[in-house]
Amino acid sequence: MIYEDAPVSGCWYPAKQPGETFKEGEVLGRICDYFGRELFVYRAKMGGIILYQTISLCIMKDTPMVSYGTWDEDTQGKIEVGCEVCGNEKHKHGHHHHKSEEKHHKRHEHHKHHEDK
């Protein structure tokens, strides 16, 4: 397992979600300043699977940033995590729904289920 702390303070933009796999060298996230200037890009040291990462935008130097374990996509397969609200694999421009939209989605699915009967 690899545990990485932030080398600088700034805004953390993760590129993957917990449970997603990646290959060695893939970008796992970026730290930018408050004006959007890139301060640091973190690339995977090995192929792996995201176990956890900081989810807040603000990240402080020397605090936990990302942790991942060993995973070989070639032999174990690729895992992409879908949107935790609607279940879609990917949204345009990387957009995912906010948790506040979850209730709306569940209500929509409930009505759709009853319409199908």
DRENKE-898668 format. One record per residue: residue number from 1; residue in three letters; x, y, z of N, C-alpha, C, O, CB in turn. Coordinates in pm, 1 decimal. Glycine has a CB too. Layout:
# residues N
NUM ALA X Y Z X Y Z X Y Z X Y Z X Y Z
...
END
This chain:
# residues 117
1 MET 83.5 -117.9 0.0 0.0 0.0 0.0 87.7 123.8 0.0 197.8 125.3 54.9 -94.8 0.0 120.5
2 ILE 35.5 226.3 -62.8 105.7 353.4 -67.7 16.7 460.1 -5.7 -99.9 474.8 -42.1 144.6 390.8 -213.5
3 TYR 73.4 533.5 87.8 6.0 646.6 151.7 82.0 771.3 109.7 203.1 779.7 129.7 0.8 631.7 310.0
4 GLU 12.7 867.6 52.1 78.6 990.7 8.6 19.7 1110.9 80.6 -102.1 1127.6 87.2 65.8 1008.5 -143.5
5 ASP 107.5 1193.8 134.1 67.0 1320.5 194.9 90.3 1432.1 93.8 173.5 1419.5 3.9 145.7 1347.7 327.6
6 ALA 17.6 1539.1 109.0 30.3 1653.0 18.9 166.0 1721.5 39.0 204.0 1751.9 152.1 -85.2 1753.4 41.9
7 PRO 238.4 1745.4 -69.8 367.6 1812.6 -57.4 354.9 1965.0 -46.4 449.9 2033.3 -7.9 454.6 1777.6 -176.0
8 VAL 235.7 2017.8 -80.9 208.5 2161.7 -73.4 64.4 2181.5 -27.7 -16.1 2088.6 -34.5 233.5 2231.8 -211.7
9 SER 31.8 2299.8 18.1 -106.7 2335.6 51.2 -173.2 2394.2 -71.9 -107.6 2457.1 -154.9 -112.4 2436.5 170.1
10 GLY -304.4 2373.3 -83.5 -377.1 2429.1 -196.7 -513.4 2364.6 -211.9 -575.2 2322.8 -114.0 -297.1 2412.2 -324.5
11 CYS -559.6 2357.0 -335.9 -688.9 2296.9 -369.3 -663.5 2162.1 -435.8 -594.7 2154.5 -537.6 -773.1 2390.6 -462.9
12 TRP -718.8 2056.2 -378.2 -697.2 1918.7 -425.1 -808.0 1878.5 -520.7 -926.3 1887.0 -487.6 -690.7 1820.0 -306.1
13 TYR -768.5 1834.4 -640.1 -862.5 1788.7 -742.8 -829.7 1644.1 -777.5 -745.8 1619.1 -864.0 -856.4 1879.5 -870.2
14 PRO -895.1 1547.7 -710.8 -866.5 1407.4 -741.2 -917.4 1370.1 -880.8 -1018.7 1422.8 -926.8 -930.3 1315.6 -635.2
15 ALA -847.3 1280.5 -946.5 -884.4 1237.2 -1081.2 -960.0 1105.0 -1079.1 -1020.7 1067.9 -1179.5 -760.4 1224.3 -1168.2
16 LYS -957.7 1034.6 -969.2 -1023.7 904.0 -955.6 -1110.3 903.8 -830.4 -1100.3 992.1 -745.3 -919.1 788.6 -949.8
17 GLN -1195.4 802.0 -821.6 -1278.4 781.4 -703.4 -1230.8 655.6 -631.6 -1171.9 567.5 -694.2 -1429.4 770.1 -741.7
18 PRO -1255.7 646.1 -501.1 -1221.8 522.4 -431.2 -1287.2 403.1 -500.3 -1405.0 406.6 -536.0 -1265.6 529.7 -283.5
19 GLY -1208.5 298.4 -518.1 -1256.4 178.0 -585.9 -1217.3 172.2 -732.0 -1225.7 65.8 -793.4 -1404.9 169.0 -574.5
20 GLU -1174.4 284.7 -790.1 -1131.5 284.6 -930.6 -987.2 237.7 -941.1 -905.8 261.0 -851.7 -1146.9 425.3 -993.0
21 THR -957.6 171.9 -1051.0 -822.8 122.4 -1076.0 -751.2 213.4 -1175.3 -813.0 296.3 -1242.1 -826.8 -22.5 -1128.7
22 PHE -619.5 196.0 -1183.4 -536.2 278.9 -1270.0 -405.1 207.0 -1294.1 -371.7 110.0 -1226.1 -511.8 419.3 -1207.9
23 LYS -331.6 256.4 -1392.0 -200.0 201.0 -1425.1 -90.4 293.6 -1373.3 -114.2 411.0 -1345.0 -185.7 180.4 -1578.3
24 GLU 28.6 238.9 -1361.8 144.0 316.5 -1318.6 158.7 439.7 -1408.3 147.0 430.0 -1530.5 273.1 230.0 -1321.7
25 GLY 184.1 553.7 -1347.5 205.3 677.3 -1421.6 80.1 760.3 -1446.5 90.4 876.5 -1485.8 266.9 645.5 -1550.7
26 GLU -38.9 702.3 -1424.1 -162.2 780.1 -1443.2 -172.6 889.1 -1337.4 -127.4 872.2 -1224.1 -286.7 688.2 -1437.6
27 VAL -233.0 1001.1 -1376.2 -254.8 1112.1 -1283.2 -367.4 1072.9 -1187.6 -476.3 1034.9 -1230.7 -289.4 1245.3 -1359.9
28 LEU -339.8 1082.4 -1057.8 -441.0 1053.4 -956.2 -500.6 1181.2 -899.3 -605.7 1177.1 -835.3 -380.9 969.6 -843.8
29 GLY -436.1 1292.8 -921.6 -490.9 1418.9 -874.6 -393.0 1532.5 -891.4 -275.4 1512.5 -921.6 -531.5 1407.6 -730.6
30 ARG -444.7 1653.4 -871.0 -364.9 1775.1 -883.6 -391.4 1865.8 -763.6 -499.6 1864.4 -704.8 -397.1 1849.0 -1016.6
31 ILE -291.9 1942.9 -729.7 -309.8 2048.7 -630.7 -283.5 2180.3 -703.8 -179.6 2198.8 -767.1 -213.2 2030.0 -505.1
32 CYS -380.4 2270.6 -693.2 -369.8 2402.4 -756.6 -379.9 2510.4 -649.7 -427.6 2486.1 -538.8 -480.4 2421.7 -864.7
33 ASP -334.0 2630.1 -685.3 -352.2 2741.8 -592.8 -494.3 2795.0 -609.6 -571.9 2741.0 -688.5 -246.1 2854.9 -618.2
34 TYR -528.2 2898.8 -536.9 -665.1 2951.2 -539.0 -702.1 3018.8 -670.9 -818.4 3051.9 -693.9 -683.5 3049.2 -426.4
35 PHE -603.5 3038.7 -756.4 -628.7 3100.3 -886.9 -627.4 2996.4 -999.1 -636.2 3031.6 -1116.8 -524.5 3209.0 -915.1
36 GLY -616.3 2868.8 -962.5 -619.4 2761.5 -1060.7 -483.8 2724.1 -1118.4 -476.3 2637.6 -1205.7 -709.1 2799.4 -1170.9
37 ARG -377.4 2786.5 -1072.1 -243.4 2751.9 -1121.0 -199.3 2620.2 -1057.1 -207.3 2602.0 -935.6 -140.7 2865.9 -1089.5
38 GLU -153.6 2531.3 -1140.5 -112.4 2398.9 -1094.9 16.4 2407.9 -1012.9 117.4 2462.4 -1057.4 -92.9 2304.4 -1214.7
39 LEU 9.2 2352.7 -892.1 125.5 2350.7 -802.9 192.0 2214.1 -800.1 313.2 2203.5 -781.2 84.6 2390.9 -662.0
40 PHE 111.8 2109.0 -819.1 163.5 1972.6 -806.8 70.4 1875.4 -878.5 -51.8 1887.7 -870.2 179.2 1932.7 -657.7
41 VAL 128.7 1778.9 -948.8 53.1 1671.6 -1012.6 102.5 1541.0 -952.6 222.4 1513.2 -952.5 69.7 1673.1 -1169.7
42 TYR 9.2 1460.6 -901.2 49.1 1331.7 -844.6 21.1 1220.4 -943.9 -92.6 1202.2 -987.6 -24.3 1304.9 -711.8
43 ARG 125.7 1145.7 -979.4 115.1 1030.0 -1069.4 139.1 902.2 -989.8 223.8 897.4 -900.5 216.7 1041.1 -1187.7
44 ALA 63.3 799.6 -1024.0 73.2 671.5 -953.8 212.9 612.1 -967.0 271.5 611.2 -1075.3 -31.0 573.0 -1007.7
45 LYS 264.5 563.2 -856.8 396.0 499.7 -855.3 389.3 355.1 -902.9 491.3 294.4 -935.5 455.4 505.2 -715.4
46 MET 266.6 300.4 -906.6 244.2 162.9 -951.2 97.5 150.2 -989.1 15.9 234.4 -951.8 283.7 58.5 -840.1
47 GLY 64.1 45.6 -1062.8 -76.2 18.6 -1091.0 -145.9 -12.0 -959.9 -88.3 -76.0 -871.9 -92.6 -98.7 -1192.0
48 GLY -270.0 33.5 -946.6 -335.8 11.4 -818.7 -484.3 39.6 -820.9 -546.2 55.2 -926.1 -272.3 95.2 -714.9
49 ILE -539.3 45.6 -700.3 -680.4 75.0 -678.8 -688.9 177.0 -565.6 -625.8 160.1 -461.2 -762.6 -55.4 -645.5
50 ILE -767.1 282.8 -586.7 -780.6 387.2 -484.7 -854.4 330.7 -363.6 -963.9 276.0 -376.7 -855.7 511.4 -541.5
51 LEU -794.3 344.0 -247.0 -856.7 298.8 -122.7 -928.7 414.8 -54.8 -1044.0 401.2 -14.1 -751.4 237.9 -27.8
52 TYR -862.1 527.1 -42.6 -925.7 648.2 9.7 -845.8 767.6 -36.3 -730.8 755.2 -78.7 -936.2 645.0 165.0
53 GLN -908.6 884.5 -27.3 -841.1 1008.7 -61.3 -911.5 1123.3 9.4 -1025.6 1110.5 53.8 -838.6 1031.2 -214.8
54 THR -842.0 1234.4 18.9 -903.0 1353.9 76.1 -1014.7 1397.4 -17.1 -995.5 1405.6 -138.4 -797.9 1468.6 96.6
55 ILE -1133.3 1425.7 40.7 -1245.6 1466.0 -43.7 -1273.9 1615.2 -34.3 -1353.9 1668.1 -111.6 -1369.6 1388.2 -5.7
56 SER -1209.8 1682.8 58.7 -1231.6 1827.2 68.2 -1145.1 1897.9 -34.7 -1038.8 1848.8 -72.9 -1200.2 1879.3 211.1
57 LEU -1191.4 2012.6 -78.5 -1115.8 2090.9 -176.1 -984.7 2139.7 -115.6 -879.7 2132.8 -179.4 -1199.0 2210.2 -225.8
58 CYS -991.3 2188.3 6.2 -872.3 2241.8 72.8 -785.7 2127.3 124.9 -834.4 2036.1 191.6 -912.2 2336.6 188.8
59 ILE -657.1 2134.1 93.3 -563.4 2035.4 146.2 -441.6 2110.0 198.5 -392.2 2203.6 135.6 -523.0 1930.1 37.1
60 MET -394.5 2067.1 313.8 -279.6 2131.3 376.9 -154.8 2045.5 356.1 -162.4 1922.8 348.3 -305.6 2154.4 528.3
61 LYS -42.2 2111.3 347.3 85.6 2042.8 332.0 103.7 1939.8 444.1 71.4 1965.8 560.0 202.4 2144.8 332.3
62 ASP 156.0 1822.8 407.0 186.8 1713.5 500.0 63.5 1650.3 563.9 74.1 1589.4 670.4 277.3 1763.9 608.1
63 THR -52.3 1663.6 501.2 -172.5 1594.1 547.7 -209.2 1487.7 443.9 -168.6 1498.3 328.2 -291.7 1694.7 570.7
64 PRO -285.6 1385.3 483.7 -318.7 1276.7 390.9 -385.1 1326.8 262.1 -475.1 1410.7 265.4 -410.1 1176.8 459.4
65 MET -338.1 1273.0 148.6 -388.8 1312.4 18.2 -458.3 1194.3 -49.8 -574.3 1204.9 -89.5 -274.7 1366.0 -69.9
66 VAL -387.5 1082.1 -63.1 -442.2 965.4 -131.9 -371.2 839.5 -82.8 -254.4 842.8 -44.1 -427.6 980.1 -286.0
67 SER -444.9 728.8 -85.4 -387.3 598.5 -49.9 -437.4 496.5 -150.3 -554.5 497.7 -188.1 -424.7 556.2 96.6
68 TYR -348.8 408.6 -193.1 -390.0 305.0 -287.9 -312.6 175.8 -265.7 -202.0 174.2 -211.6 -370.5 353.3 -431.4
69 GLY -375.1 68.8 -309.5 -316.2 -62.8 -297.1 -282.9 -120.2 -433.8 -319.3 -63.1 -536.6 -409.8 -156.0 -221.9
70 THR -214.3 -231.9 -434.4 -172.9 -298.1 -557.6 -292.5 -352.8 -634.4 -382.7 -412.9 -576.1 -74.9 -410.6 -526.8
71 TRP -292.4 -331.5 -764.5 -395.5 -385.9 -853.5 -336.2 -389.0 -992.7 -279.3 -289.4 -1037.0 -528.6 -300.7 -849.5
72 ASP -347.8 -499.6 -1062.3 -296.8 -511.8 -1199.0 -415.3 -520.4 -1294.2 -481.1 -624.1 -1302.5 -203.6 -636.8 -1214.1
73 GLU -442.9 -411.1 -1366.4 -557.2 -407.6 -1458.0 -547.9 -514.1 -1566.2 -650.1 -566.1 -1611.0 -568.2 -271.0 -1522.2
74 ASP -424.9 -547.3 -1609.1 -408.8 -645.7 -1716.5 -454.3 -784.6 -1674.7 -509.4 -858.8 -1756.1 -264.2 -651.1 -1760.9
75 THR -432.0 -820.5 -1549.1 -471.2 -954.8 -1504.2 -599.5 -954.7 -1422.1 -674.9 -1052.0 -1425.5 -359.9 -1016.2 -1422.7
76 GLN -625.2 -846.9 -1348.6 -742.3 -842.2 -1260.3 -858.2 -761.4 -1316.8 -968.6 -765.2 -1262.5 -703.0 -784.9 -1127.7
77 GLY -834.2 -688.5 -1425.4 -940.2 -610.8 -1488.8 -947.9 -468.3 -1438.7 -897.3 -435.2 -1331.5 -1071.6 -677.6 -1467.3
78 LYS -1012.4 -384.3 -1518.5 -1028.9 -242.4 -1485.9 -1160.3 -222.7 -1411.9 -1261.3 -284.5 -1445.5 -1024.8 -154.8 -1614.1
79 ILE -1158.3 -137.2 -1312.3 -1278.9 -102.0 -1237.9 -1298.2 48.5 -1250.5 -1207.4 125.7 -1219.6 -1269.2 -146.1 -1087.0
80 GLU -1416.2 90.4 -1295.9 -1452.2 232.1 -1297.9 -1576.8 246.8 -1213.2 -1675.8 176.7 -1234.1 -1475.5 285.4 -1444.6
81 VAL -1571.8 336.6 -1118.9 -1683.8 358.9 -1029.4 -1779.6 456.5 -1095.6 -1738.1 560.1 -1147.5 -1636.2 411.9 -891.6
82 GLY -1908.8 422.7 -1093.3 -2009.3 512.0 -1149.2 -2050.2 618.4 -1049.4 -2005.4 619.2 -934.7 -2130.8 433.4 -1193.9
83 CYS -2134.5 706.6 -1094.2 -2187.2 812.2 -1008.8 -2261.9 747.6 -892.3 -2347.2 661.6 -913.9 -2280.5 908.7 -1089.1
84 GLU -2231.0 787.9 -770.4 -2293.2 725.7 -653.3 -2439.1 763.2 -636.9 -2508.6 704.0 -554.3 -2218.1 763.6 -529.2
85 VAL -2487.8 861.0 -714.3 -2627.5 901.0 -705.3 -2711.0 831.9 -811.7 -2810.3 766.7 -779.2 -2640.5 1052.1 -718.4
86 CYS -2672.5 844.9 -939.1 -2757.2 790.9 -1046.3 -2706.6 658.8 -1102.2 -2781.3 589.5 -1171.1 -2767.8 890.9 -1158.0
87 GLY -2581.0 621.7 -1074.3 -2527.9 495.2 -1122.0 -2466.4 500.7 -1260.6 -2405.3 403.0 -1304.0 -2634.8 394.6 -1121.3
88 ASN -2480.7 613.7 -1332.6 -2418.4 625.3 -1464.4 -2267.9 613.9 -1450.0 -2209.4 662.1 -1353.0 -2456.7 758.9 -1532.7
89 GLU -2205.0 548.2 -1549.6 -2060.6 530.0 -1540.2 -1987.1 663.1 -1541.5 -1904.3 688.6 -1454.0 -2011.1 442.6 -1654.1
90 LYS -2015.7 747.1 -1638.0 -1947.5 876.3 -1649.2 -2047.3 981.3 -1696.3 -2144.9 950.2 -1764.5 -1826.1 867.6 -1746.9
91 HIS -2021.6 1103.1 -1659.6 -2101.4 1215.8 -1705.0 -2012.9 1304.6 -1791.1 -1890.5 1300.6 -1778.7 -2161.6 1295.2 -1584.9
92 LYS -2072.3 1383.5 -1876.9 -1994.9 1476.0 -1958.5 -1911.5 1565.9 -1869.7 -1956.8 1610.5 -1764.2 -2086.7 1559.6 -2048.5
93 HIS -1790.0 1592.1 -1912.8 -1698.3 1682.9 -1844.7 -1670.3 1639.4 -1701.2 -1633.7 1722.3 -1617.9 -1754.5 1823.7 -1845.4
94 GLY -1686.8 1510.4 -1671.1 -1655.7 1459.6 -1537.8 -1755.3 1497.6 -1430.7 -1730.8 1473.3 -1312.6 -1523.1 1506.8 -1497.4
95 HIS -1869.0 1557.8 -1469.9 -1968.7 1601.3 -1372.4 -2035.1 1481.4 -1305.7 -2072.7 1385.4 -1372.9 -2074.4 1689.8 -1439.6
96 HIS -2049.0 1486.9 -1177.4 -2128.1 1390.0 -1103.4 -2231.1 1466.9 -1024.1 -2210.2 1582.9 -988.7 -2039.3 1301.3 -1010.7
97 HIS -2342.2 1401.8 -996.3 -2448.7 1465.7 -920.3 -2404.1 1491.0 -777.5 -2316.5 1422.0 -725.4 -2575.2 1379.9 -921.9
98 HIS -2464.5 1589.8 -715.2 -2441.8 1614.6 -573.2 -2530.8 1520.3 -493.8 -2636.7 1479.8 -541.8 -2470.2 1763.8 -535.9
99 LYS -2489.1 1485.2 -373.5 -2566.8 1395.7 -287.7 -2707.9 1448.2 -265.7 -2800.4 1369.3 -246.3 -2496.9 1377.1 -153.4
100 SER -2726.4 1581.3 -268.3 -2859.3 1638.9 -246.8 -2955.8 1598.9 -357.3 -3077.1 1604.9 -337.6 -2850.5 1790.9 -238.1
101 GLU -2904.5 1558.0 -473.8 -2988.6 1516.9 -585.7 -3032.5 1371.1 -573.2 -3118.2 1325.6 -648.9 -2914.7 1537.6 -716.9
102 GLU -2974.4 1297.7 -478.3 -3002.7 1155.4 -464.2 -3151.3 1130.1 -438.5 -3209.6 1039.9 -498.6 -2919.2 1096.2 -351.1
103 LYS -3213.1 1208.8 -349.8 -3354.2 1190.1 -317.0 -3439.7 1205.7 -442.8 -3532.5 1128.0 -465.1 -3398.8 1290.9 -208.3
104 HIS -3408.1 1307.0 -525.4 -3481.9 1329.3 -650.1 -3468.8 1207.7 -741.8 -3568.1 1163.0 -799.1 -3430.6 1456.7 -722.0
105 HIS -3347.7 1153.7 -756.2 -3324.8 1037.8 -842.1 -3403.2 915.9 -793.0 -3464.3 845.1 -873.1 -3175.3 1005.2 -848.2
106 LYS -3401.6 891.6 -663.5 -3473.7 776.2 -608.1 -3623.1 790.7 -629.9 -3690.9 693.1 -662.0 -3443.8 760.3 -458.4
107 ARG -3675.8 913.1 -612.4 -3817.1 937.6 -634.3 -3852.0 914.5 -780.9 -3955.8 855.6 -810.9 -3854.7 1080.4 -591.4
108 HIS -3766.4 960.1 -872.9 -3787.9 941.4 -1016.0 -3789.0 792.5 -1051.2 -3875.7 747.3 -1126.0 -3679.3 1014.8 -1096.8
109 GLU -3694.2 716.9 -998.2 -3687.5 572.7 -1025.3 -3810.6 502.1 -969.5 -3861.3 408.8 -1031.8 -3559.1 511.9 -964.5
110 HIS -3860.0 545.5 -852.1 -3977.7 485.4 -790.5 -4098.7 504.7 -881.9 -4173.8 410.3 -906.1 -4004.3 547.1 -650.4
111 HIS -4117.7 627.6 -932.9 -4231.6 655.9 -1021.1 -4218.1 579.8 -1152.4 -4316.9 528.0 -1204.5 -4242.7 807.2 -1048.5
112 LYS -4097.6 572.5 -1205.9 -4072.6 501.2 -1331.4 -4105.4 353.5 -1314.5 -4163.0 292.3 -1404.5 -3925.7 519.1 -1376.6
113 HIS -4068.9 295.0 -1199.1 -4096.8 154.2 -1170.9 -4246.3 127.6 -1172.1 -4290.7 27.5 -1228.3 -4037.1 113.4 -1035.7
114 HIS -4324.8 215.8 -1110.9 -4470.5 196.9 -1105.4 -4537.5 221.9 -1240.9 -4642.0 163.0 -1268.9 -4531.2 289.9 -1000.5
115 GLU -4479.7 307.8 -1325.4 -4533.4 333.4 -1458.7 -4516.8 211.0 -1547.5 -4600.2 184.5 -1634.1 -4464.6 454.8 -1522.2
116 ASP -4407.1 135.5 -1525.3 -4378.1 17.2 -1607.8 -4473.1 -97.6 -1580.3 -4483.1 -189.1 -1662.0 -4236.2 -29.0 -1584.8
117 LYS -4543.6 -95.7 -1467.0 -4631.6 -207.5 -1429.3 -4766.4 -197.9 -1493.5 -4851.4 -284.2 -1471.7 -4648.3 -213.8 -1280.5
END
